[in-house]
Amino acid sequence: MFWWFERRGQFVRYEVRYLSEGGYELRVVDTDGRERAERFDDSEELTKRQGDFEKELLADGWTGPHGWNL
């Protein structure tokens, strides 16, 4: 699943992935196309970071999240 946030016609996208070797990844694609990833051992850590990340975006004036299931 991935979500995006919009601000003044620009978009930030992030997605959550289950890793085949175990654990999870939060991958962010910035407005300039650069990607960064954070890894988590369990879903509780991931869920907390995902909530914090969305709060940071909202505080910076982004709107969302808008989502898409794949």
N, CA, C, O and CB atoms as a CASP TS submission, in Angstrom:
PFRMAT TS
TARGET T0000
AUTHOR 0000-0000-0000
METHOD Language model
MODEL 1
PARENT N/A
ATOM      1  N   MET     1       0.843  -1.169   0.000  1.00  0.00           N
ATOM      2  CA  MET     1       0.000   0.000   0.000  1.00  0.00           C
ATOM      3  C   MET     1       0.888   1.231   0.000  1.00  0.00           C
ATOM      4  O   MET     1       1.953   1.241   0.616  1.00  0.00           O
ATOM      5  CB  MET     1      -0.959  -0.001   1.209  1.00  0.00           C
ATOM      6  N   PHE     2       0.441   2.268  -0.696  1.00  0.00           N
ATOM      7  CA  PHE     2       1.180   3.514  -0.596  1.00  0.00           C
ATOM      8  C   PHE     2       0.231   4.686  -0.412  1.00  0.00           C
ATOM      9  O   PHE     2      -0.950   4.622  -0.753  1.00  0.00           O
ATOM     10  CB  PHE     2       2.048   3.723  -1.834  1.00  0.00           C
ATOM     11  N   TRP     3       0.786   5.756   0.135  1.00  0.00           N
ATOM     12  CA  TRP     3       0.043   6.980   0.419  1.00  0.00           C
ATOM     13  C   TRP     3       0.845   8.152  -0.117  1.00  0.00           C
ATOM     14  O   TRP     3       2.062   8.067  -0.278  1.00  0.00           O
ATOM     15  CB  TRP     3      -0.236   7.142   1.949  1.00  0.00           C
ATOM     16  N   TRP     4       0.157   9.233  -0.386  1.00  0.00           N
ATOM     17  CA  TRP     4       0.862  10.448  -0.768  1.00  0.00           C
ATOM     18  C   TRP     4       0.238  11.650  -0.087  1.00  0.00           C
ATOM     19  O   TRP     4      -0.927  11.649   0.310  1.00  0.00           O
ATOM     20  CB  TRP     4       0.850  10.629  -2.290  1.00  0.00           C
ATOM     21  N   PHE     5       1.065  12.670   0.031  1.00  0.00           N
ATOM     22  CA  PHE     5       0.661  13.957   0.582  1.00  0.00           C
ATOM     23  C   PHE     5       0.958  15.006  -0.482  1.00  0.00           C
ATOM     24  O   PHE     5       1.916  14.883  -1.245  1.00  0.00           O
ATOM     25  CB  PHE     5       1.406  14.276   1.939  1.00  0.00           C
ATOM     26  N   GLU     6       0.120  16.041  -0.521  1.00  0.00           N
ATOM     27  CA  GLU     6       0.261  17.099  -1.528  1.00  0.00           C
ATOM     28  C   GLU     6       0.423  18.444  -0.846  1.00  0.00           C
ATOM     29  O   GLU     6      -0.183  18.714   0.191  1.00  0.00           O
ATOM     30  CB  GLU     6      -0.956  17.123  -2.479  1.00  0.00           C
ATOM     31  N   ARG     7       1.258  19.285  -1.453  1.00  0.00           N
ATOM     32  CA  ARG     7       1.425  20.665  -1.001  1.00  0.00           C
ATOM     33  C   ARG     7       1.824  21.497  -2.211  1.00  0.00           C
ATOM     34  O   ARG     7       2.869  21.271  -2.821  1.00  0.00           O
ATOM     35  CB  ARG     7       2.495  20.776   0.149  1.00  0.00           C
ATOM     36  N   ARG     8       0.970  22.470  -2.549  1.00  0.00           N
ATOM     37  CA  ARG     8       1.220  23.401  -3.661  1.00  0.00           C
ATOM     38  C   ARG     8       1.636  22.682  -4.950  1.00  0.00           C
ATOM     39  O   ARG     8       2.580  23.093  -5.624  1.00  0.00           O
ATOM     40  CB  ARG     8       2.303  24.401  -3.266  1.00  0.00           C
ATOM     41  N   GLY     9       0.924  21.615  -5.275  1.00  0.00           N
ATOM     42  CA  GLY     9       1.168  20.894  -6.518  1.00  0.00           C
ATOM     43  C   GLY     9       2.354  19.939  -6.496  1.00  0.00           C
ATOM     44  O   GLY     9       2.695  19.352  -7.523  1.00  0.00           O
ATOM     45  N   GLN    10       2.981  19.779  -5.343  1.00  0.00           N
ATOM     46  CA  GLN    10       4.073  18.814  -5.215  1.00  0.00           C
ATOM     47  C   GLN    10       3.593  17.636  -4.371  1.00  0.00           C
ATOM     48  O   GLN    10       2.664  17.762  -3.574  1.00  0.00           O
ATOM     49  CB  GLN    10       5.340  19.476  -4.580  1.00  0.00           C
ATOM     50  N   PHE    11       4.239  16.502  -4.561  1.00  0.00           N
ATOM     51  CA  PHE    11       3.804  15.291  -3.877  1.00  0.00           C
ATOM     52  C   PHE    11       4.969  14.585  -3.193  1.00  0.00           C
ATOM     53  O   PHE    11       6.080  14.520  -3.718  1.00  0.00           O
ATOM     54  CB  PHE    11       3.129  14.348  -4.859  1.00  0.00           C
ATOM     55  N   VAL    12       4.682  14.064  -2.014  1.00  0.00           N
ATOM     56  CA  VAL    12       5.569  13.158  -1.289  1.00  0.00           C
ATOM     57  C   VAL    12       4.810  11.845  -1.196  1.00  0.00           C
ATOM     58  O   VAL    12       3.637  11.816  -0.825  1.00  0.00           O
ATOM     59  CB  VAL    12       5.979  13.721   0.152  1.00  0.00           C
ATOM     60  N   ARG    13       5.485  10.772  -1.533  1.00  0.00           N
ATOM     61  CA  ARG    13       4.845   9.459  -1.468  1.00  0.00           C
ATOM     62  C   ARG    13       5.590   8.589  -0.472  1.00  0.00           C
ATOM     63  O   ARG    13       6.816   8.646  -0.370  1.00  0.00           O
ATOM     64  CB  ARG    13       4.808   8.785  -2.864  1.00  0.00           C
ATOM     65  N   TYR    14       4.837   7.788   0.258  1.00  0.00           N
ATOM     66  CA  TYR    14       5.501   6.783   1.079  1.00  0.00           C
ATOM     67  C   TYR    14       4.740   5.477   0.988  1.00  0.00           C
ATOM     68  O   TYR    14       3.535   5.450   0.735  1.00  0.00           O
ATOM     69  CB  TYR    14       5.610   7.248   2.545  1.00  0.00           C
ATOM     70  N   GLU    15       5.464   4.405   1.197  1.00  0.00           N
ATOM     71  CA  GLU    15       4.846   3.099   1.164  1.00  0.00           C
ATOM     72  C   GLU    15       5.402   2.238   2.280  1.00  0.00           C
ATOM     73  O   GLU    15       6.499   2.468   2.790  1.00  0.00           O
ATOM     74  CB  GLU    15       5.060   2.431  -0.192  1.00  0.00           C
ATOM     75  N   VAL    16       4.621   1.250   2.641  1.00  0.00           N
ATOM     76  CA  VAL    16       4.997   0.298   3.666  1.00  0.00           C
ATOM     77  C   VAL    16       5.135  -1.051   2.977  1.00  0.00           C
ATOM     78  O   VAL    16       4.255  -1.483   2.232  1.00  0.00           O
ATOM     79  CB  VAL    16       3.948   0.253   4.838  1.00  0.00           C
ATOM     80  N   ARG    17       6.260  -1.707   3.245  1.00  0.00           N
ATOM     81  CA  ARG    17       6.520  -3.012   2.634  1.00  0.00           C
ATOM     82  C   ARG    17       6.841  -4.034   3.714  1.00  0.00           C
ATOM     83  O   ARG    17       7.521  -3.736   4.696  1.00  0.00           O
ATOM     84  CB  ARG    17       7.680  -2.923   1.613  1.00  0.00           C
ATOM     85  N   TYR    18       6.334  -5.247   3.507  1.00  0.00           N
ATOM     86  CA  TYR    18       6.779  -6.375   4.313  1.00  0.00           C
ATOM     87  C   TYR    18       7.995  -6.949   3.609  1.00  0.00           C
ATOM     88  O   TYR    18       7.944  -7.202   2.406  1.00  0.00           O
ATOM     89  CB  TYR    18       5.643  -7.458   4.500  1.00  0.00           C
ATOM     90  N   LEU    19       9.079  -7.158   4.327  1.00  0.00           N
ATOM     91  CA  LEU    19      10.311  -7.665   3.738  1.00  0.00           C
ATOM     92  C   LEU    19      10.339  -9.189   3.820  1.00  0.00           C
ATOM     93  O   LEU    19      10.024  -9.764   4.862  1.00  0.00           O
ATOM     94  CB  LEU    19      11.544  -7.061   4.444  1.00  0.00           C
ATOM     95  N   SER    20      10.710  -9.829   2.735  1.00  0.00           N
ATOM     96  CA  SER    20      10.709 -11.293   2.690  1.00  0.00           C
ATOM     97  C   SER    20      11.630 -11.908   3.737  1.00  0.00           C
ATOM     98  O   SER    20      11.375 -13.013   4.217  1.00  0.00           O
ATOM     99  CB  SER    20      11.119 -11.769   1.312  1.00  0.00           C
ATOM    100  N   GLU    21      12.700 -11.199   4.094  1.00  0.00           N
ATOM    101  CA  GLU    21      13.615 -11.713   5.123  1.00  0.00           C
ATOM    102  C   GLU    21      13.126 -11.407   6.534  1.00  0.00           C
ATOM    103  O   GLU    21      13.788 -11.749   7.513  1.00  0.00           O
ATOM    104  CB  GLU    21      15.005 -11.124   4.929  1.00  0.00           C
ATOM    105  N   GLY    22      11.971 -10.768   6.635  1.00  0.00           N
ATOM    106  CA  GLY    22      11.386 -10.424   7.924  1.00  0.00           C
ATOM    107  C   GLY    22      11.492  -8.945   8.201  1.00  0.00           C
ATOM    108  O   GLY    22      12.432  -8.286   7.756  1.00  0.00           O
ATOM    109  N   GLY    23      10.548  -8.434   8.921  1.00  0.00           N
ATOM    110  CA  GLY    23      10.519  -7.019   9.235  1.00  0.00           C
ATOM    111  C   GLY    23       9.759  -6.217   8.193  1.00  0.00           C
ATOM    112  O   GLY    23       9.105  -6.764   7.305  1.00  0.00           O
ATOM    113  N   TYR    24       9.868  -4.904   8.332  1.00  0.00           N
ATOM    114  CA  TYR    24       9.100  -3.984   7.499  1.00  0.00           C
ATOM    115  C   TYR    24       9.978  -2.831   7.059  1.00  0.00           C
ATOM    116  O   TYR    24      11.022  -2.558   7.651  1.00  0.00           O
ATOM    117  CB  TYR    24       7.865  -3.462   8.250  1.00  0.00           C
ATOM    118  N   GLU    25       9.532  -2.162   6.010  1.00  0.00           N
ATOM    119  CA  GLU    25      10.246  -0.998   5.505  1.00  0.00           C
ATOM    120  C   GLU    25       9.252   0.127   5.257  1.00  0.00           C
ATOM    121  O   GLU    25       8.174  -0.087   4.703  1.00  0.00           O
ATOM    122  CB  GLU    25      11.026  -1.340   4.210  1.00  0.00           C
ATOM    123  N   LEU    26       9.630   1.316   5.675  1.00  0.00           N
ATOM    124  CA  LEU    26       8.893   2.533   5.353  1.00  0.00           C
ATOM    125  C   LEU    26       9.754   3.263   4.332  1.00  0.00           C
ATOM    126  O   LEU    26      10.830   3.759   4.665  1.00  0.00           O
ATOM    127  CB  LEU    26       8.596   3.430   6.646  1.00  0.00           C
ATOM    128  N   ARG    27       9.284   3.332   3.087  1.00  0.00           N
ATOM    129  CA  ARG    27      10.046   3.945   1.999  1.00  0.00           C
ATOM    130  C   ARG    27       9.370   5.246   1.592  1.00  0.00           C
ATOM    131  O   ARG    27       8.166   5.274   1.339  1.00  0.00           O
ATOM    132  CB  ARG    27      10.166   2.981   0.783  1.00  0.00           C
ATOM    133  N   VAL    28      10.155   6.334   1.530  1.00  0.00           N
ATOM    134  CA  VAL    28       9.646   7.667   1.211  1.00  0.00           C
ATOM    135  C   VAL    28      10.275   8.128  -0.099  1.00  0.00           C
ATOM    136  O   VAL    28      11.482   7.998  -0.305  1.00  0.00           O
ATOM    137  CB  VAL    28       9.950   8.681   2.364  1.00  0.00           C
ATOM    138  N   VAL    29       9.431   8.670  -0.983  1.00  0.00           N
ATOM    139  CA  VAL    29       9.906   9.278  -2.224  1.00  0.00           C
ATOM    140  C   VAL    29       9.605  10.772  -2.117  1.00  0.00           C
ATOM    141  O   VAL    29       8.447  11.189  -2.095  1.00  0.00           O
ATOM    142  CB  VAL    29       9.219   8.627  -3.507  1.00  0.00           C
ATOM    143  N   ASP    30      10.679  11.572  -2.050  1.00  0.00           N
ATOM    144  CA  ASP    30      10.544  13.021  -1.901  1.00  0.00           C
ATOM    145  C   ASP    30      10.117  13.679  -3.214  1.00  0.00           C
ATOM    146  O   ASP    30      10.047  13.023  -4.254  1.00  0.00           O
ATOM    147  CB  ASP    30      11.865  13.629  -1.415  1.00  0.00           C
ATOM    148  N   THR    31       9.838  14.959  -3.155  1.00  0.00           N
ATOM    149  CA  THR    31       9.363  15.700  -4.329  1.00  0.00           C
ATOM    150  C   THR    31      10.367  15.684  -5.474  1.00  0.00           C
ATOM    151  O   THR    31       9.972  15.807  -6.633  1.00  0.00           O
ATOM    152  CB  THR    31       9.055  17.132  -3.947  1.00  0.00           C
ATOM    153  N   ASP    32      11.641  15.538  -5.180  1.00  0.00           N
ATOM    154  CA  ASP    32      12.665  15.516  -6.238  1.00  0.00           C
ATOM    155  C   ASP    32      12.984  14.098  -6.705  1.00  0.00           C
ATOM    156  O   ASP    32      13.907  13.902  -7.496  1.00  0.00           O
ATOM    157  CB  ASP    32      13.943  16.188  -5.744  1.00  0.00           C
ATOM    158  N   GLY    33      12.238  13.116  -6.229  1.00  0.00           N
ATOM    159  CA  GLY    33      12.423  11.737  -6.651  1.00  0.00           C
ATOM    160  C   GLY    33      13.405  10.928  -5.812  1.00  0.00           C
ATOM    161  O   GLY    33      13.545   9.722  -6.012  1.00  0.00           O
ATOM    162  N   ARG    34      14.080  11.580  -4.881  1.00  0.00           N
ATOM    163  CA  ARG    34      15.005  10.834  -4.016  1.00  0.00           C
ATOM    164  C   ARG    34      14.226   9.920  -3.089  1.00  0.00           C
ATOM    165  O   ARG    34      13.162  10.283  -2.588  1.00  0.00           O
ATOM    166  CB  ARG    34      15.894  11.796  -3.195  1.00  0.00           C
ATOM    167  N   GLU    35      14.767   8.733  -2.867  1.00  0.00           N
ATOM    168  CA  GLU    35      14.127   7.761  -1.988  1.00  0.00           C
ATOM    169  C   GLU    35      14.977   7.532  -0.755  1.00  0.00           C
ATOM    170  O   GLU    35      16.206   7.595  -0.786  1.00  0.00           O
ATOM    171  CB  GLU    35      13.886   6.439  -2.722  1.00  0.00           C
ATOM    172  N   ARG    36      14.277   7.267   0.323  1.00  0.00           N
ATOM    173  CA  ARG    36      14.954   6.872   1.555  1.00  0.00           C
ATOM    174  C   ARG    36      14.087   5.818   2.234  1.00  0.00           C
ATOM    175  O   ARG    36      12.871   5.782   2.050  1.00  0.00           O
ATOM    176  CB  ARG    36      15.207   8.107   2.504  1.00  0.00           C
ATOM    177  N   ALA    37      14.732   4.966   3.016  1.00  0.00           N
ATOM    178  CA  ALA    37      13.995   3.874   3.638  1.00  0.00           C
ATOM    179  C   ALA    37      14.413   3.720   5.087  1.00  0.00           C
ATOM    180  O   ALA    37      15.569   3.935   5.450  1.00  0.00           O
ATOM    181  CB  ALA    37      14.218   2.563   2.875  1.00  0.00           C
ATOM    182  N   GLU    38      13.447   3.344   5.902  1.00  0.00           N
ATOM    183  CA  GLU    38      13.676   3.021   7.306  1.00  0.00           C
ATOM    184  C   GLU    38      13.177   1.601   7.518  1.00  0.00           C
ATOM    185  O   GLU    38      12.108   1.237   7.026  1.00  0.00           O
ATOM    186  CB  GLU    38      12.955   4.041   8.272  1.00  0.00           C
ATOM    187  N   ARG    39      13.944   0.794   8.248  1.00  0.00           N
ATOM    188  CA  ARG    39      13.573  -0.593   8.501  1.00  0.00           C
ATOM    189  C   ARG    39      13.124  -0.777   9.949  1.00  0.00           C
ATOM    190  O   ARG    39      13.621  -0.118  10.862  1.00  0.00           O
ATOM    191  CB  ARG    39      14.748  -1.528   8.186  1.00  0.00           C
ATOM    192  N   PHE    40      12.173  -1.688  10.131  1.00  0.00           N
ATOM    193  CA  PHE    40      11.608  -1.955  11.447  1.00  0.00           C
ATOM    194  C   PHE    40      11.487  -3.461  11.642  1.00  0.00           C
ATOM    195  O   PHE    40      11.171  -4.205  10.714  1.00  0.00           O
ATOM    196  CB  PHE    40      10.229  -1.264  11.613  1.00  0.00           C
ATOM    197  N   ASP    41      11.744  -3.886  12.868  1.00  0.00           N
ATOM    198  CA  ASP    41      11.666  -5.312  13.183  1.00  0.00           C
ATOM    199  C   ASP    41      10.237  -5.793  13.396  1.00  0.00           C
ATOM    200  O   ASP    41       9.921  -6.953  13.133  1.00  0.00           O
ATOM    201  CB  ASP    41      12.482  -5.611  14.411  1.00  0.00           C
ATOM    202  N   ASP    42       9.371  -4.894  13.875  1.00  0.00           N
ATOM    203  CA  ASP    42       7.999  -5.325  14.122  1.00  0.00           C
ATOM    204  C   ASP    42       6.998  -4.252  13.708  1.00  0.00           C
ATOM    205  O   ASP    42       7.345  -3.089  13.502  1.00  0.00           O
ATOM    206  CB  ASP    42       7.810  -5.675  15.595  1.00  0.00           C
ATOM    207  N   SER    43       5.749  -4.683  13.595  1.00  0.00           N
ATOM    208  CA  SER    43       4.699  -3.800  13.091  1.00  0.00           C
ATOM    209  C   SER    43       4.368  -2.671  14.055  1.00  0.00           C
ATOM    210  O   SER    43       3.929  -1.606  13.619  1.00  0.00           O
ATOM    211  CB  SER    43       3.454  -4.595  12.802  1.00  0.00           C
ATOM    212  N   GLU    44       4.565  -2.873  15.358  1.00  0.00           N
ATOM    213  CA  GLU    44       4.283  -1.806  16.321  1.00  0.00           C
ATOM    214  C   GLU    44       5.235  -0.620  16.131  1.00  0.00           C
ATOM    215  O   GLU    44       4.811   0.535  16.156  1.00  0.00           O
ATOM    216  CB  GLU    44       4.393  -2.343  17.758  1.00  0.00           C
ATOM    217  N   GLU    45       6.512  -0.916  15.942  1.00  0.00           N
ATOM    218  CA  GLU    45       7.490   0.148  15.679  1.00  0.00           C
ATOM    219  C   GLU    45       7.133   0.893  14.398  1.00  0.00           C
ATOM    220  O   GLU    45       7.155   2.123  14.349  1.00  0.00           O
ATOM    221  CB  GLU    45       8.919  -0.436  15.577  1.00  0.00           C
ATOM    222  N   LEU    46       6.804   0.124  13.365  1.00  0.00           N
ATOM    223  CA  LEU    46       6.436   0.712  12.077  1.00  0.00           C
ATOM    224  C   LEU    46       5.216   1.608  12.209  1.00  0.00           C
ATOM    225  O   LEU    46       5.208   2.725  11.693  1.00  0.00           O
ATOM    226  CB  LEU    46       6.169  -0.382  11.049  1.00  0.00           C
ATOM    227  N   THR    47       4.184   1.126  12.898  1.00  0.00           N
ATOM    228  CA  THR    47       2.950   1.894  13.051  1.00  0.00           C
ATOM    229  C   THR    47       3.200   3.212  13.773  1.00  0.00           C
ATOM    230  O   THR    47       2.655   4.246  13.386  1.00  0.00           O
ATOM    231  CB  THR    47       1.908   1.075  13.807  1.00  0.00           C
ATOM    232  N   LYS    48       4.017   3.182  14.816  1.00  0.00           N
ATOM    233  CA  LYS    48       4.339   4.414  15.538  1.00  0.00           C
ATOM    234  C   LYS    48       5.082   5.391  14.638  1.00  0.00           C
ATOM    235  O   LYS    48       4.749   6.576  14.611  1.00  0.00           O
ATOM    236  CB  LYS    48       5.179   4.104  16.785  1.00  0.00           C
ATOM    237  N   ARG    49       6.074   4.920  13.905  1.00  0.00           N
ATOM    238  CA  ARG    49       6.848   5.801  13.017  1.00  0.00           C
ATOM    239  C   ARG    49       5.975   6.355  11.899  1.00  0.00           C
ATOM    240  O   ARG    49       6.103   7.522  11.531  1.00  0.00           O
ATOM    241  CB  ARG    49       8.046   5.046  12.419  1.00  0.00           C
ATOM    242  N   GLN    50       5.097   5.530  11.364  1.00  0.00           N
ATOM    243  CA  GLN    50       4.198   5.986  10.308  1.00  0.00           C
ATOM    244  C   GLN    50       3.314   7.121  10.816  1.00  0.00           C
ATOM    245  O   GLN    50       3.140   8.120  10.119  1.00  0.00           O
ATOM    246  CB  GLN    50       3.332   4.820   9.793  1.00  0.00           C
ATOM    247  N   GLY    51       2.757   6.988  12.009  1.00  0.00           N
ATOM    248  CA  GLY    51       1.938   8.050  12.588  1.00  0.00           C
ATOM    249  C   GLY    51       2.739   9.317  12.820  1.00  0.00           C
ATOM    250  O   GLY    51       2.267  10.415  12.526  1.00  0.00           O
ATOM    251  N   ASP    52       3.952   9.171  13.347  1.00  0.00           N
ATOM    252  CA  ASP    52       4.814  10.339  13.576  1.00  0.00           C
ATOM    253  C   ASP    52       5.168  11.029  12.264  1.00  0.00           C
ATOM    254  O   ASP    52       5.169  12.257  12.184  1.00  0.00           O
ATOM    255  CB  ASP    52       6.097   9.923  14.309  1.00  0.00           C
ATOM    256  N   PHE    53       5.468  10.234  11.234  1.00  0.00           N
ATOM    257  CA  PHE    53       5.821  10.792   9.930  1.00  0.00           C
ATOM    258  C   PHE    53       4.661  11.598   9.350  1.00  0.00           C
ATOM    259  O   PHE    53       4.867  12.695   8.831  1.00  0.00           O
ATOM    260  CB  PHE    53       6.225   9.673   8.961  1.00  0.00           C
ATOM    261  N   GLU    54       3.456  11.066   9.433  1.00  0.00           N
ATOM    262  CA  GLU    54       2.290  11.786   8.919  1.00  0.00           C
ATOM    263  C   GLU    54       2.061  13.084   9.695  1.00  0.00           C
ATOM    264  O   GLU    54       1.717  14.105   9.100  1.00  0.00           O
ATOM    265  CB  GLU    54       1.037  10.897   8.993  1.00  0.00           C
ATOM    266  N   LYS    55       2.244  13.055  10.997  1.00  0.00           N
ATOM    267  CA  LYS    55       2.097  14.281  11.803  1.00  0.00           C
ATOM    268  C   LYS    55       3.122  15.335  11.388  1.00  0.00           C
ATOM    269  O   LYS    55       2.802  16.522  11.322  1.00  0.00           O
ATOM    270  CB  LYS    55       2.251  13.962  13.307  1.00  0.00           C
ATOM    271  N   GLU    56       4.355  14.903  11.107  1.00  0.00           N
ATOM    272  CA  GLU    56       5.394  15.835  10.644  1.00  0.00           C
ATOM    273  C   GLU    56       4.992  16.488   9.324  1.00  0.00           C
ATOM    274  O   GLU    56       5.148  17.697   9.150  1.00  0.00           O
ATOM    275  CB  GLU    56       6.742  15.103  10.482  1.00  0.00           C
ATOM    276  N   LEU    57       4.477  15.685   8.397  1.00  0.00           N
ATOM    277  CA  LEU    57       4.053  16.235   7.107  1.00  0.00           C
ATOM    278  C   LEU    57       2.909  17.238   7.286  1.00  0.00           C
ATOM    279  O   LEU    57       2.939  18.322   6.703  1.00  0.00           O
ATOM    280  CB  LEU    57       3.620  15.102   6.160  1.00  0.00           C
ATOM    281  N   LEU    58       1.916  16.885   8.078  1.00  0.00           N
ATOM    282  CA  LEU    58       0.785  17.782   8.311  1.00  0.00           C
ATOM    283  C   LEU    58       1.238  19.088   8.954  1.00  0.00           C
ATOM    284  O   LEU    58       0.743  20.159   8.601  1.00  0.00           O
ATOM    285  CB  LEU    58      -0.262  17.100   9.194  1.00  0.00           C
ATOM    286  N   ALA    59       2.174  19.008   9.893  1.00  0.00           N
ATOM    287  CA  ALA    59       2.690  20.215  10.552  1.00  0.00           C
ATOM    288  C   ALA    59       3.446  21.107   9.570  1.00  0.00           C
ATOM    289  O   ALA    59       3.531  22.319   9.768  1.00  0.00           O
ATOM    290  CB  ALA    59       3.608  19.833  11.722  1.00  0.00           C
ATOM    291  N   ASP    60       3.999  20.506   8.503  1.00  0.00           N
ATOM    292  CA  ASP    60       4.723  21.265   7.479  1.00  0.00           C
ATOM    293  C   ASP    60       3.819  21.749   6.348  1.00  0.00           C
ATOM    294  O   ASP    60       4.308  22.269   5.345  1.00  0.00           O
ATOM    295  CB  ASP    60       5.835  20.417   6.904  1.00  0.00           C
ATOM    296  N   GLY    61       2.492  21.580   6.503  1.00  0.00           N
ATOM    297  CA  GLY    61       1.553  22.130   5.531  1.00  0.00           C
ATOM    298  C   GLY    61       1.132  21.199   4.415  1.00  0.00           C
ATOM    299  O   GLY    61       0.490  21.636   3.459  1.00  0.00           O
ATOM    300  N   TRP    62       1.479  19.920   4.512  1.00  0.00           N
ATOM    301  CA  TRP    62       1.054  18.944   3.502  1.00  0.00           C
ATOM    302  C   TRP    62      -0.374  18.511   3.796  1.00  0.00           C
ATOM    303  O   TRP    62      -0.796  18.528   4.953  1.00  0.00           O
ATOM    304  CB  TRP    62       2.007  17.710   3.475  1.00  0.00           C
ATOM    305  N   THR    63      -1.126  18.123   2.773  1.00  0.00           N
ATOM    306  CA  THR    63      -2.471  17.575   2.963  1.00  0.00           C
ATOM    307  C   THR    63      -2.439  16.092   2.628  1.00  0.00           C
ATOM    308  O   THR    63      -1.701  15.651   1.747  1.00  0.00           O
ATOM    309  CB  THR    63      -3.524  18.325   2.081  1.00  0.00           C
ATOM    310  N   GLY    64      -3.248  15.344   3.342  1.00  0.00           N
ATOM    311  CA  GLY    64      -3.309  13.903   3.115  1.00  0.00           C
ATOM    312  C   GLY    64      -3.546  13.224   4.446  1.00  0.00           C
ATOM    313  O   GLY    64      -3.868  13.898   5.425  1.00  0.00           O
ATOM    314  N   PRO    65      -3.403  11.967   4.511  1.00  0.00           N
ATOM    315  CA  PRO    65      -2.879  11.104   3.457  1.00  0.00           C
ATOM    316  C   PRO    65      -3.965  10.723   2.448  1.00  0.00           C
ATOM    317  O   PRO    65      -5.146  10.597   2.773  1.00  0.00           O
ATOM    318  CB  PRO    65      -2.267   9.845   4.066  1.00  0.00           C
ATOM    319  N   HIS    66      -3.515  10.552   1.245  1.00  0.00           N
ATOM    320  CA  HIS    66      -4.338   9.995   0.167  1.00  0.00           C
ATOM    321  C   HIS    66      -3.723   8.637  -0.092  1.00  0.00           C
ATOM    322  O   HIS    66      -2.498   8.522  -0.103  1.00  0.00           O
ATOM    323  CB  HIS    66      -4.368  10.923  -1.156  1.00  0.00           C
ATOM    324  N   GLY    67      -4.514   7.613  -0.298  1.00  0.00           N
ATOM    325  CA  GLY    67      -3.938   6.274  -0.367  1.00  0.00           C
ATOM    326  C   GLY    67      -4.327   5.488  -1.589  1.00  0.00           C
ATOM    327  O   GLY    67      -5.227   5.854  -2.345  1.00  0.00           O
ATOM    328  N   TRP    68      -3.610   4.385  -1.756  1.00  0.00           N
ATOM    329  CA  TRP    68      -3.856   3.484  -2.866  1.00  0.00           C
ATOM    330  C   TRP    68      -3.426   2.081  -2.469  1.00  0.00           C
ATOM    331  O   TRP    68      -2.321   1.884  -1.963  1.00  0.00           O
ATOM    332  CB  TRP    68      -3.112   3.952  -4.137  1.00  0.00           C
ATOM    333  N   ASN    69      -4.284   1.125  -2.694  1.00  0.00           N
ATOM    334  CA  ASN    69      -3.955  -0.281  -2.453  1.00  0.00           C
ATOM    335  C   ASN    69      -3.456  -0.907  -3.736  1.00  0.00           C
ATOM    336  O   ASN    69      -4.042  -0.708  -4.800  1.00  0.00           O
ATOM    337  CB  ASN    69      -5.176  -1.058  -1.911  1.00  0.00           C
ATOM    338  N   LEU    70      -2.388  -1.654  -3.643  1.00  0.00           N
ATOM    339  CA  LEU    70      -1.895  -2.423  -4.801  1.00  0.00           C
ATOM    340  C   LEU    70      -2.107  -3.890  -4.564  1.00  0.00           C
ATOM    341  O   LEU    70      -1.762  -4.709  -5.415  1.00  0.00           O
ATOM    342  CB  LEU    70      -0.405  -2.141  -5.072  1.00  0.00           C
TER
END
